[in-house]
Amino acid sequence: KARDGLRRDYGKLTVHHIDDFSKPRLEFSTAEQLAQKILELFERGEFDVCKIIFNKFHNVLTQKPTLHQIIPFELPKSGTNDNAPKDGGANAGAAEIYDFEPSAEHILSALLPRNVAMQIYSAMLDNAAGEQAARMTAMDNATRNAGEMVNKLTLNYNRARQAFITKELIEIISGAEAA
């Protein structure tokens, strides 16, 4: 349904999807495959921004629909920067220069695809946790409603049974008095 809505609203854009999320177990390999496909499309220049929409799990009763930008990387919006120099900007540049073994490009080429896959996998897990929480809540409500219905039907049955017994007693007493 979400794919159809996106196609309706953004018909000019290509909407890619994977239908293979119905597996009983979520596996990181699925997120890696999806990340690889996203990165290939990005490198070919087929899109410039990739966002993922999922239900962020907060607790059993709360799952918040979330839009998260995966590509390009976006720093979290926060009011404070813990890495900022404390001396008012005298050392505003890099505090130290690092040498990387292997090269920084090699490290980034290995870590960035894994980071994209981890963001996708995290979204998949949040979504699955929210789905299970919704199922658990629905089953809890169904169990509670079934219990209430059993109690109501038991009460109705007992009332009908008592009315039938009272009617028979009245008939017996009336027959005894008539005789």
Backbone torsions as a table, in degrees:
resi	resn	phi	psi	omega
1	LYS	NA	-39.1	179.2
2	ALA	-64.3	-41.5	179.3
3	ARG	-61.0	-42.9	179.4
4	ASP	-64.5	-40.0	177.3
5	GLY	-64.4	-40.7	177.6
6	LEU	-66.1	-40.1	178.2
7	ARG	-64.9	-36.8	179.8
8	ARG	-68.4	-44.7	-177.3
9	ASP	-77.6	-34.5	-176.6
10	TYR	-125.7	56.2	-174.9
11	GLY	-57.8	-28.2	-178.2
12	LYS	-74.8	-24.1	-178.1
13	LEU	-88.1	151.8	175.4
14	THR	-85.3	127.7	178.6
15	VAL	-107.9	113.8	178.0
16	HIS	-93.8	146.9	179.2
17	HIS	-150.7	161.6	174.8
18	ILE	-127.3	126.2	-178.1
19	ASP	-89.6	-0.8	-171.6
20	ASP	-91.9	37.4	177.9
21	PHE	-96.8	9.7	-177.0
22	SER	-90.4	9.1	179.2
23	LYS	-65.5	148.2	179.3
24	PRO	-64.5	-29.1	179.8
25	ARG	-118.3	134.2	173.3
26	LEU	-82.0	130.5	-178.6
27	GLU	-120.0	145.2	179.6
28	PHE	-63.6	-28.7	179.9
29	SER	-61.6	-33.8	176.8
30	THR	-64.3	-43.2	178.0
31	ALA	-65.2	-38.0	178.3
32	GLU	-63.8	-42.1	178.6
33	GLN	-63.2	-42.7	178.9
34	LEU	-65.9	-41.7	178.0
35	ALA	-62.3	-41.6	179.2
36	GLN	-61.9	-43.0	179.1
37	LYS	-65.0	-42.0	179.1
38	ILE	-62.5	-45.7	-178.9
39	LEU	-65.9	-36.7	176.3
40	GLU	-63.1	-44.8	178.5
41	LEU	-64.3	-38.4	179.5
42	PHE	-66.2	-43.5	-179.8
43	GLU	-66.1	-30.0	177.0
44	ARG	-78.4	-8.0	178.3
45	GLY	80.7	23.0	-178.7
46	GLU	-78.1	-15.9	175.0
47	PHE	-154.9	164.4	179.3
48	ASP	-117.1	-17.1	178.8
49	VAL	-136.8	135.3	176.4
50	CYS	-123.2	123.3	178.5
51	LYS	-124.1	149.1	178.3
52	ILE	-120.1	137.4	179.3
53	ILE	-111.7	127.7	-179.5
54	PHE	-154.6	167.8	175.3
55	ASN	-91.0	114.1	178.9
56	LYS	-81.2	124.1	-177.8
57	PHE	-80.7	121.7	174.8
58	HIS	-105.5	-51.2	173.9
59	ASN	-155.9	-175.6	-173.7
60	VAL	-60.5	-33.2	-177.4
61	LEU	-94.9	-10.9	-173.4
62	THR	-128.3	118.3	170.3
63	GLN	-129.9	123.9	-174.1
64	LYS	-104.3	123.4	174.8
65	PRO	-60.3	129.8	-172.7
66	THR	-130.1	139.2	173.8
67	LEU	-112.4	117.7	-175.5
68	HIS	-123.5	127.9	179.0
69	GLN	-84.4	124.4	-180.0
70	ILE	-95.5	-47.7	-179.0
71	ILE	-128.7	133.2	-9.9
72	PRO	-71.7	158.9	-178.1
73	PHE	-59.8	133.3	-179.1
74	GLU	-121.5	124.9	178.7
75	LEU	-65.3	143.0	177.1
76	PRO	-61.8	142.3	179.7
77	LYS	-83.8	113.0	177.0
78	SER	-140.1	155.7	-176.3
79	GLY	-77.7	-21.3	-176.7
80	THR	-121.6	151.2	176.0
81	ASN	-116.9	107.0	-176.8
82	ASP	-68.6	-21.2	-178.0
83	ASN	-91.1	-1.4	-178.9
84	ALA	-70.3	145.1	179.0
85	PRO	-63.4	143.5	-176.3
86	LYS	-86.6	-6.4	-174.5
87	ASP	-95.0	21.1	175.3
88	GLY	80.0	16.0	173.7
89	GLY	106.2	1.3	179.5
90	ALA	-62.2	-35.0	178.2
91	ASN	-112.0	50.7	-174.3
92	ALA	-68.3	-20.6	179.2
93	GLY	-76.9	-170.7	178.1
94	ALA	-64.8	135.8	-178.3
95	ALA	-71.3	-39.0	-179.4
96	GLU	-142.3	155.3	175.2
97	ILE	-104.0	132.6	-176.7
98	TYR	-108.8	144.3	169.8
99	ASP	-103.3	132.8	-177.7
100	PHE	-107.4	135.2	173.8
101	GLU	-124.3	115.1	-10.0
102	PRO	-64.9	-170.8	-172.9
103	SER	-63.2	157.2	179.3
104	ALA	-59.7	-38.3	178.9
105	GLU	-63.3	-40.1	179.0
106	HIS	-65.5	-43.1	179.7
107	ILE	-64.0	-46.5	-179.7
108	LEU	-64.6	-37.7	179.9
109	SER	-65.4	-24.6	176.4
110	ALA	-88.1	-36.2	-174.4
111	LEU	-83.5	-37.2	-175.7
112	LEU	-62.8	-45.0	175.4
113	PRO	-61.6	-36.1	178.3
114	ARG	-67.1	-37.4	178.4
115	ASN	-64.1	-43.8	178.0
116	VAL	-61.9	-44.0	178.9
117	ALA	-62.5	-39.2	179.4
118	MET	-66.6	-39.3	177.9
119	GLN	-63.8	-41.4	178.6
120	ILE	-66.4	-44.4	-179.2
121	TYR	-63.7	-40.8	177.4
122	SER	-60.9	-42.9	178.0
123	ALA	-64.1	-40.3	178.5
124	MET	-62.9	-42.1	179.8
125	LEU	-67.0	-42.4	177.1
126	ASP	-60.4	-43.7	-179.8
127	ASN	-63.1	-44.2	-180.0
128	ALA	-65.8	-39.8	178.3
129	ALA	-63.7	-40.9	177.6
130	GLY	-63.9	-39.7	178.4
131	GLU	-64.5	-44.0	179.1
132	GLN	-65.3	-37.3	177.7
133	ALA	-64.2	-41.6	178.5
134	ALA	-64.5	-40.2	177.6
135	ARG	-64.5	-42.6	180.0
136	MET	-63.1	-42.7	179.1
137	THR	-64.5	-42.0	179.1
138	ALA	-63.8	-42.0	179.0
139	MET	-67.8	-37.1	177.0
140	ASP	-63.1	-43.9	177.9
141	ASN	-64.7	-40.7	179.1
142	ALA	-64.5	-41.2	178.3
143	THR	-63.6	-44.0	179.4
144	ARG	-63.4	-44.5	179.3
145	ASN	-64.3	-38.7	178.1
146	ALA	-64.3	-41.5	178.0
147	GLY	-62.6	-42.3	177.8
148	GLU	-64.6	-38.8	179.5
149	MET	-67.4	-39.6	177.6
150	VAL	-62.3	-44.3	179.2
151	ASN	-62.3	-42.3	-179.9
152	LYS	-65.2	-45.1	179.7
153	LEU	-67.0	-36.7	176.7
154	THR	-63.0	-43.0	178.9
155	LEU	-63.6	-44.4	178.0
156	ASN	-63.0	-41.4	178.9
157	TYR	-63.0	-46.1	-179.5
158	ASN	-63.2	-38.7	178.1
159	ARG	-65.0	-44.4	179.8
160	ALA	-64.0	-41.8	178.8
161	ARG	-63.0	-44.1	-179.8
162	GLN	-64.9	-39.2	178.5
163	ALA	-64.7	-40.3	179.0
164	PHE	-64.7	-42.8	179.2
165	ILE	-64.1	-43.0	179.6
166	THR	-62.6	-42.2	178.5
167	LYS	-61.0	-44.1	179.4
168	GLU	-65.0	-40.6	178.0
169	LEU	-63.5	-40.9	178.7
170	ILE	-63.7	-40.4	178.7
171	GLU	-64.9	-40.1	-179.9
172	ILE	-65.9	-45.7	-178.8
173	ILE	-66.5	-41.1	178.8
174	SER	-63.7	-39.9	179.3
175	GLY	-67.1	-36.6	179.7
176	ALA	-69.7	-37.4	-179.8
177	GLU	-72.1	-32.2	-179.5
178	ALA	-73.0	-24.7	-177.0
179	ALA	-83.5	NA	NA
